[in-house]
Amino acid sequence: MAEAKVSPDALLARLKEKDRARLRIYIGAAPGVGKTYAMLREAHALRSRDLDVVIGLIETYGRQDTDAQLQDLELIPRKVVDYRGATMEEMDVEAILARTPQIVVVDELAHTNVPGSRHEKRYEDVLDILNAGIHVMTAVNIQHLETLNDAVARVTGVRVRETVPDTFLDRADEVINVDATVEELRTRLRQGKIYKPEKVEQALTNFFRKGNLSTLRELALRAVADEVGEKAASYREREGLEPALIPERVMVCMSSNALAPRVLRTGARIAGRLGAKWYAVYVETPKERPGRIGPPDAEALQQNI
């Protein structure tokens, strides 16, 4: 049997893969599915194997089962930040880097940091930690993925402002879906395990409606399946193996229209699902030639490009 040829680029990628820190992302359809709990259970399992695991930041929201999982785990104290007369807390990235653990657990991946912090977004902090050679376990809900933001907004009527780019998911070595049935989630909500009692009824009739949760659950399952497919395709390419299927291509036509970013995100998601390359194409019309295009359209076009 002929040996598969590995290109120099593929060989270099393979060598880099051995040395880089690993990233595991836990994805859930909604708050309360158990992402944080699952991370902490895994942290205990790793610690029992004599690995150096610390908690960079965890939000338990007073959930007793999750609070109990923090026992015997080392917590890096949060950094106190003064902002406009208010005292706030953020993950202390510098302290984590100075501590140099083997593995760090970081919750609330889509969080926006207080202005003046090391980075604007927490996922950027995580990249710094990974670049320092520290493995990371983190968690995010499906509505915070950038290319699914529009779809989730249409389904739930709620548009979240804090998003994580899909390129960050591409950096992940493992993407794990933490699943719970619709009825199980709604039961947890009624029992006060997700929100405080005064918020339960409002949540049940809004974000936690059965139809919403079913769709979000489907999106979460599909997103993880897409990532698995993409990583399998990348592996085959890196190892010099033949593609599993005839490669497909996706072309997205864009313009100065305000809806163009939504079209681009949809195209990127479809291409990811197919494991295909995608291209954005812009056709300059007579109305949009330099000197004729209006300033608002010119600005929108530049942003879209």
N, C-alpha and C positions, 0 to 999 in steps of 0.2 A: 504494500500500500504506500502510495506517495505521501511524503510528509508535507503537511500544510506549511506554506510559506508565510512567515511573519515579517511584515514590513518594518523598517527601522523605526518609524513613528509608533507602531504598535508595540515594539519591543521596549521603547522608551516609556510608553504609557504603562506597560506591565511593571517595569522597574520602579516607577514612581508610585504605583499602586501599593507596593509592598511597604513603602516607608511612610505613607501619609496616615494621618489620624482618621479614624472611622467615625461616621455620623449615622446615628439611628434616629428616625423620626416616627413618632407615634401619631397617627391621624385618627380623628373621630368625627362623627356626623354632627355632634352637638355637645354642649357642656353636659357633664355628668355621665358620659359613656364609660369613664374609667381610665383615661389616658395617664393621668398623673399617678394613680394607684398602680397601674401596670409598670410604669417607669420605676417607681419606688420598690416594687416587688423584685424587679430585675436588679436594682441596685443592691438589695440585700443578698440576692443570689451570687452576684459578682464578688461582693465583699466576703462571702463565706468561702470563696475560692482564693482568698488572700490578695485580691486586687484592691488597689488604692482608689476608692470611690468617694467623692464628696458631692454635696448638694450646692450647686451654684445659686439657684433660686427656685423656690417652690411656692405655689399658691394653693393652699388647701381649702380656702373659703370656709373654714370651720367644719369641714366634713370629718366626722369622727374616725371613719375607717381610714381615710387618707392621713389624718394627723397621727394615727397609731403607727403608720408605716415609717414615720420619721425617726422613731426610736432607734438609738444606737448608730445613726448615720451622722457623719460630720457635716455641719452646715457652715458655709462661708458667710460671715456676717455681711449684711447688706450695707451699701454705701449710702450715707445720709447726704442729701442734696438740698440746699436752700434755693428756692425759686420763687421770686416775687413775694417774698415774705412768708411763704409756706415751706414746711419741712417735708421732704419726700424721700422715698427710699428706692434705690436701684440696685441691680446686680453689680457687685464689685469685681469687674473684670481684672483689674490690676492685682487684686488679692488672689484671685484664682490663678493667674499666670505666675505669681510669686510662689504660691503653694505647690505648683506643678504636680497635681494628682495624675493618675493614669486615666481616670474617667470622671467626667463632671455631668451632673444632671441639671438641665435648664428648662424650666417651664415657661409657658406663655410666649412662644417663639415670635408671634406677630406684634408683640408689645412695642410701643413707641416710647423711647427714652425721654427723660426731662431735657429740655434745651440746654446745651452746654455740656452734655455728656460726651463720652468718648466717640460714640456714633449715634446717629438718629434712631436706628432700629436695633432691636435685640438680636435679630438674625445676623447683623453685621458684627456684633460682639461675639457671637458663636463662631463666625468665620475666623476671627482673631484667635480664639481659643484653639480651633482646629489647626490653624497655621503654626501654633506653638507646639504642635505634636500631642495635644491632649484629646482623647476620644470624647465624644459628646452624645448624650441621649437627650432628646427634646420632644416637645409635643405641640400640636396645633390642630384647630378645628378646620373642617373642610371649607367653611365660608371665608376663611382668611387666605386661601390660595388665589393668587392674582387672576389667573385665567378663568376661575370659576366664580369670581365675584359678581359678574353680571347675571349668571344663571341663578345663583342663590338669591340675589335681590329680586329677580322676577318671581321666584317661588314664594319667598317669605315676606316680601315687601320691606325687608330690612337690608340696607346696604352698609356693610362694615367698612370703616375707613382704614383700619390697620390690615395691611396685606403683606404676604410673603411672595416674592417672585418665584415662578416655577423653576428658574435656573438654580435656586437654592435646593429644590428637591432633586435636581439632577446631581448635585454634589453628594447626596445621601447614598450610603452603602446599603442601608436597609430602610424600607418604608413599611410600617406595620399598621394595619387597620384594627383599631380597638372597637369592636362592634357590640351593640346592644339592641334588642328588639324595640319596636315602637312602644309596645305596652310596658315593657320593662323600664324604659326611660320615663314614661309618664307616671308609672308607679313610684319610681325614685323621687320624681318631682313632688308628688302628693305627700310623700313621707318626709319632705323637708331635707332631702339629701343633696339637692342641687341649689335651690334658692331658699331664702328665708320665707316663712309662712305667708307673710303679707304679699309676696310677689307670685305665689303659686297660681292663683286663679287667672291672673293676667297672662302668665306664661302659657298656661294650658289652652287659652283661647287665641293665642297669637303665635309666637315662634314654635311652641311645642304642640301645635295642632298635628293630628295624625298624618294628614296629607303632606305637610311640611317635612316631618321627620322621615317619612317613607322616601321622599325625594332626596333629602340630604343623605340618608343612609345609602341610597343607590349611587349618588355622586361620590361618596367616600369609597365605596367598594370599587367603583370604576376607576377612580383616580389611582388607587393602589395597584389595581390590575394593569393600568397603563404604565406605571413606573416599573413594574416587574417586567413587562414586555420590552420597554425601552432598554432596561439594563441587560436583558438577555441579548438583545440585538447588538448592544455595545460590546458585550463580552465576545460574541461571535466575530465581530469586526476586529477586536483587539487581538484575538487568538488566530486571526487569519482564516477563519472558517467561512464557508459559504453562507449567505443570508438564508434564513429559514423560508422566506417567501420572495416572490418577485418584488423588488423595491418599488414603492409608490412615491409620488410627489404631490405636494399640495401647493396650489398657487392662490394667493390672496390679493384681490384687487383693492387698492386703497386710494383715497382722495383727500381733499381738504375738509370733507364732511366731519362733523363732530362725532359721528358714530363710528368713524374709522377705527379708533382704538379697540372698540368692542369686536369689530370684524377681525382685527389682527389677533386679538386674544383667542377668539374662537378658532381661527386658522391654526394657531400654535397648538391649541389643545387637540384638534383633530389630527394634526401631524404627529403629535406625541403618541396618540392612541394607535396610530398606524406604524409607528416607528419609522416615519418617513421624514425626509428633508422638506422644508417649505420655503417658499419665496414670496416676497411682497412686491407687487408690480404697480407702478404709478404711470398713468398715461397723461401727459400734459395736454390739456385741451386749449383751444385758442383763447378762451376766457381766462385761463390761468397762466398765460405766458407772463414772463417778467415784464413789469410795467403796466400790465392790465389787471392782474389779480389784486383784489382788494386786500388791505392790511389785515383784517380779521382772518380771511381765508389763508393768506400767506403765513400768518403765525400758526394757525391750526395745522397747515400742511407741514411746516417745519417740525412741529411737535410730534406729528404722526410719523414722520420719517425718522 
